[in-house]
């Protein structure tokens, strides 16, 4: 009980000292500066080297060359190295009852998407792919892929694949399930 009294006395003395040396306006200005600084933190660049090194380490542990670049193929749409999946970060809908262009039954298509330019090895052309999330069920967990070709930081959301795009969906459909990858057109 006596310890609490001394603590209260110490806090009171410090408070009076601070109040005697500062004005309300200066205190409000300092608090405003801190709040504005905290609000700007999400705009800072994101260092993703740790994620890449972890992915490389996982690839090395699996026996593949961690320095190998994404080499597209055109025969297995459920594989992560299928050419349309060059920048997908999620689960391929083709493995969950959907297709490359349609969501599985019972899920809803998100209103927003991110885009990437992917190279088709069959015809030697590059195409713009609009990755769109299918929402409404829990994550399928089938055919997970993390490809980052052409990805930019989160402050360029149209080219960031780390965002769950279900945020614009209806309340019952905000849960991510899988991602489709329709072709928008040829990249020029």
KELUM-642983 format. One record per residue (C-alpha): residue number from 1; residue in one letter; chain; x, y, z. Coordinates in Angstrom, 3 decimals, decimal comma, always signed. Layout:
<sites>
> titor|zake|drentor|xx|yy|zz
> NUM|A|A|X|Y|Z
...
</sites>
This chain:
<sites>
> titor|zake|drentor|xx|yy|zz
> 1|X|A|+0,000|+0,000|+0,000
> 2|X|A|+2,830|+2,359|+0,870
> 3|X|A|+4,584|+1,498|-2,447
> 4|X|A|+1,517|+2,567|-4,422
> 5|X|A|+1,500|+5,945|-2,644
> 6|X|A|+5,125|+6,643|-3,628
> 7|X|A|+4,452|+5,588|-7,210
> 8|X|A|+1,423|+7,904|-7,348
> 9|X|A|+3,494|+10,739|-5,907
> 10|X|A|+6,256|+10,163|-8,474
> 11|X|A|+3,766|+10,086|-11,396
> 12|X|A|+2,133|+13,287|-10,123
> 13|X|A|+5,477|+15,113|-9,904
> 14|X|A|+6,459|+13,991|-13,424
> 15|X|A|+3,068|+15,011|-14,800
> 16|X|A|+3,287|+18,454|-13,214
> 17|X|A|+6,818|+18,916|-14,546
> 18|X|A|+5,745|+18,001|-18,108
> 19|X|A|+2,650|+20,230|-17,817
> 20|X|A|+4,800|+23,147|-16,646
> 21|X|A|+7,191|+22,861|-19,616
> 22|X|A|+4,746|+22,217|-22,475
> 23|X|A|+1,535|+23,727|-23,772
> 24|X|A|-1,603|+21,917|-24,910
> 25|X|A|-1,030|+23,017|-28,500
> 26|X|A|+2,503|+21,654|-28,616
> 27|X|A|+1,358|+18,361|-27,078
> 28|X|A|-1,511|+18,044|-29,577
> 29|X|A|+0,931|+18,859|-32,396
> 30|X|A|+3,351|+16,153|-31,246
> 31|X|A|+0,547|+13,602|-30,963
> 32|X|A|-0,648|+14,576|-34,468
> 33|X|A|+2,854|+14,102|-35,847
> 34|X|A|+3,069|+10,620|-34,330
> 35|X|A|-0,374|+9,652|-35,667
> 36|X|A|+0,500|+10,910|-39,177
> 37|X|A|+3,815|+9,035|-39,076
> 38|X|A|+2,110|+5,801|-38,053
> 39|X|A|-0,438|+6,244|-40,871
> 40|X|A|+2,405|+6,425|-43,426
> 41|X|A|+4,032|+3,133|-42,362
> 42|X|A|+1,996|+0,965|-44,832
> 43|X|A|+3,347|+3,063|-47,717
> 44|X|A|+6,930|+2,043|-47,043
> 45|X|A|+8,546|-0,492|-49,418
> 46|X|A|+8,384|-4,143|-48,408
> 47|X|A|+11,559|-6,237|-48,291
> 48|X|A|+10,669|-9,717|-49,531
> 49|X|A|+14,147|-11,194|-49,635
> 50|X|A|+13,350|-13,347|-46,595
> 51|X|A|+10,390|-14,969|-48,332
> 52|X|A|+12,425|-15,640|-51,473
> 53|X|A|+15,303|-17,144|-49,500
> 54|X|A|+12,860|-19,390|-47,595
> 55|X|A|+11,324|-20,519|-50,908
> 56|X|A|+14,803|-21,162|-52,316
> 57|X|A|+15,754|-23,137|-49,209
> 58|X|A|+12,574|-25,211|-49,515
> 59|X|A|+13,360|-25,889|-53,185
> 60|X|A|+16,912|-26,889|-52,317
> 61|X|A|+15,625|-29,233|-49,619
> 62|X|A|+13,280|-30,816|-52,166
> 63|X|A|+16,236|-31,458|-54,471
> 64|X|A|+15,568|-28,803|-57,108
> 65|X|A|+17,940|-26,046|-58,083
> 66|X|A|+16,925|-22,936|-56,060
> 67|X|A|+18,356|-20,678|-58,771
> 68|X|A|+16,125|-22,176|-61,461
> 69|X|A|+13,823|-19,632|-63,094
> 70|X|A|+10,139|-20,290|-63,752
> 71|X|A|+10,075|-22,509|-66,859
> 72|X|A|+6,533|-22,601|-68,270
> 73|X|A|+4,858|-25,692|-69,713
> 74|X|A|+1,565|-26,037|-71,607
> 75|X|A|+0,167|-29,495|-70,818
> 76|X|A|-0,757|-29,799|-67,097
> 77|X|A|-3,085|-26,968|-65,968
> 78|X|A|-3,012|-28,206|-62,353
> 79|X|A|+0,769|-27,806|-62,088
> 80|X|A|+2,371|-24,631|-60,705
> 81|X|A|+4,642|-24,378|-63,733
> 82|X|A|+1,698|-24,167|-66,160
> 83|X|A|+2,346|-21,008|-68,200
> 84|X|A|-0,749|-19,102|-66,992
> 85|X|A|+0,346|-19,532|-63,358
> 86|X|A|+3,538|-17,446|-63,702
> 87|X|A|+2,412|-14,993|-60,994
> 88|X|A|-0,228|-16,916|-59,039
> 89|X|A|-0,132|-16,860|-55,242
> 90|X|A|-2,833|-19,207|-54,031
> 91|X|A|-4,615|-22,389|-55,042
> 92|X|A|-5,427|-23,317|-58,633
> 93|X|A|-9,238|-23,534|-59,050
> 94|X|A|-8,882|-26,312|-61,619
> 95|X|A|-8,036|-28,648|-58,711
> 96|X|A|-11,170|-27,667|-56,747
> 97|X|A|-13,948|-28,240|-59,248
> 98|X|A|-13,463|-25,043|-61,244
> 99|X|A|-11,392|-24,301|-64,321
> 100|X|A|-8,864|-21,745|-65,538
> 101|X|A|-11,722|-19,306|-66,237
> 102|X|A|-14,595|-20,370|-63,926
> 103|X|A|-14,926|-20,568|-60,155
> 104|X|A|-15,969|-23,843|-58,515
> 105|X|A|-19,718|-24,223|-57,848
> 106|X|A|-20,855|-22,362|-54,723
> 107|X|A|-18,062|-19,782|-54,780
> 108|X|A|-18,290|-16,190|-55,957
> 109|X|A|-15,866|-14,301|-58,166
> 110|X|A|-14,117|-11,350|-56,510
> 111|X|A|-14,741|-7,985|-58,150
> 112|X|A|-11,034|-7,019|-58,294
> 113|X|A|-7,973|-8,768|-59,724
> 114|X|A|-4,233|-8,462|-60,244
> 115|X|A|-2,536|-8,831|-63,608
> 116|X|A|+0,661|-10,323|-64,947
> 117|X|A|+2,246|-10,954|-68,311
> 118|X|A|+2,921|-14,664|-68,837
> 119|X|A|+4,802|-16,358|-71,679
> 120|X|A|+3,068|-19,209|-73,551
> 121|X|A|+5,773|-21,641|-74,728
> 122|X|A|+3,502|-23,215|-77,356
> 123|X|A|+2,949|-20,136|-79,535
> 124|X|A|+5,861|-18,016|-78,272
> 125|X|A|+3,545|-15,123|-77,273
> 126|X|A|+3,111|-13,306|-73,962
> 127|X|A|-0,406|-12,779|-72,634
> 128|X|A|-1,952|-10,604|-69,930
> 129|X|A|-3,502|-12,802|-67,257
> 130|X|A|-6,072|-11,360|-64,820
> 131|X|A|-5,822|-13,443|-61,651
> 132|X|A|-9,175|-13,406|-59,861
> 133|X|A|-9,962|-14,965|-56,518
> 134|X|A|-12,981|-17,196|-55,963
> 135|X|A|-14,497|-16,592|-52,556
> 136|X|A|-17,048|-18,091|-50,201
> 137|X|A|-15,544|-21,377|-48,986
> 138|X|A|-12,479|-22,069|-46,895
> 139|X|A|-9,128|-22,369|-48,671
> 140|X|A|-9,194|-25,464|-50,865
> 141|X|A|-5,596|-26,418|-50,057
> 142|X|A|-5,346|-28,258|-53,370
> 143|X|A|-2,666|-27,265|-55,876
> 144|X|A|-1,070|-24,435|-53,864
> 145|X|A|+1,304|-22,271|-55,909
> 146|X|A|+3,580|-19,357|-55,077
> 147|X|A|+4,945|-17,860|-58,269
> 148|X|A|+6,200|-14,284|-58,201
> 149|X|A|+7,161|-13,479|-61,782
> 150|X|A|+6,334|-9,814|-62,463
> 151|X|A|+5,066|-9,218|-58,942
> 152|X|A|+5,453|-5,716|-57,483
> 153|X|A|+5,121|-4,528|-53,863
> 154|X|A|+1,740|-4,200|-52,165
> 155|X|A|+1,612|-0,426|-52,706
> 156|X|A|+1,112|-1,285|-56,424
> 157|X|A|-1,933|-3,527|-55,791
> 158|X|A|-2,723|-4,146|-59,459
> 159|X|A|+0,546|-6,125|-59,675
> 160|X|A|+0,664|-7,541|-56,115
> 161|X|A|-0,342|-11,155|-55,650
> 162|X|A|-0,145|-11,175|-51,830
> 163|X|A|-3,514|-9,489|-51,396
> 164|X|A|-6,659|-11,544|-50,788
> 165|X|A|-9,041|-9,931|-53,265
> 166|X|A|-12,233|-11,170|-51,566
> 167|X|A|-12,520|-7,934|-49,557
> 168|X|A|-15,011|-6,473|-52,042
> 169|X|A|-17,296|-9,507|-51,999
> 170|X|A|-20,550|-9,875|-50,104
> 171|X|A|-20,360|-10,613|-46,354
> 172|X|A|-20,886|-14,340|-46,774
> 173|X|A|-18,222|-14,575|-49,511
> 174|X|A|-15,175|-12,861|-48,010
> 175|X|A|-13,264|-16,106|-47,412
> 176|X|A|-10,610|-16,988|-50,031
> 177|X|A|-10,982|-20,373|-51,771
> 178|X|A|-8,901|-20,468|-54,979
> 179|X|A|-7,730|-18,385|-57,976
> 180|X|A|-8,649|-18,478|-61,664
> 181|X|A|-6,376|-17,182|-64,432
> 182|X|A|-8,267|-16,027|-67,524
> 183|X|A|-6,457|-14,427|-70,480
> 184|X|A|-7,219|-10,709|-70,922
> 185|X|A|-5,325|-10,313|-74,212
> 186|X|A|-1,897|-10,354|-75,800
> 187|X|A|+0,843|-8,394|-74,104
> 188|X|A|+2,407|-5,888|-76,468
</sites>
